[in-house]
């Protein structure tokens, strides 16, 4: 079922932000963003001759706002990395369309892992990786939709397929960060335990 990963991810984000995070402005923005994404996912608007999901605009503009607010001194780095990820996204989608023999298991998962890997290559911090993923994914989806518009005029920009890939990729990044954090905690406990005197 298309949209399952998307709804699961964003409902989880909303629950964590609402009930487990400290009461800060970041928590409020994250919870509102998750609710906007969920409520606008099934709504579409027509821009010219292209159908666009409202959640696509929510994701893109929220990511732009966060990137500018978070890194006012390095917008060029984020723009370049997002463009690189957009190229990776578009190349994979076009390869899957014209030469599907390379897609040897579920294409959504392969694309999600590919995007997570590329965002990890560009940035070290989790938030920067997620921003790069969102901005690059949105740009890549727009380029892909423009490329296939004549062949598939009914294609919806920011469809549930795109949202599922983004959700899976973001989940991979969060899982990797959690594994990394736990391994650092274990290493720290080992080093502290090893320095204790008998």
Secondary structure as UniProt FT lines:
FT   TURN            2..3
FT   HELIX           4..19
FT   HELIX           25..40
FT   TURN            41..42
FT   STRAND          44..47
FT   TURN            48..49
FT   STRAND          50..53
FT   HELIX           54..70
FT   TURN            72..73
FT   HELIX           75..98
FT   HELIX           100..102
FT   HELIX           107..122
FT   HELIX           126..147
FT   TURN            148..151
FT   TURN            153..154
FT   STRAND          156..157
FT   HELIX           160..195
//
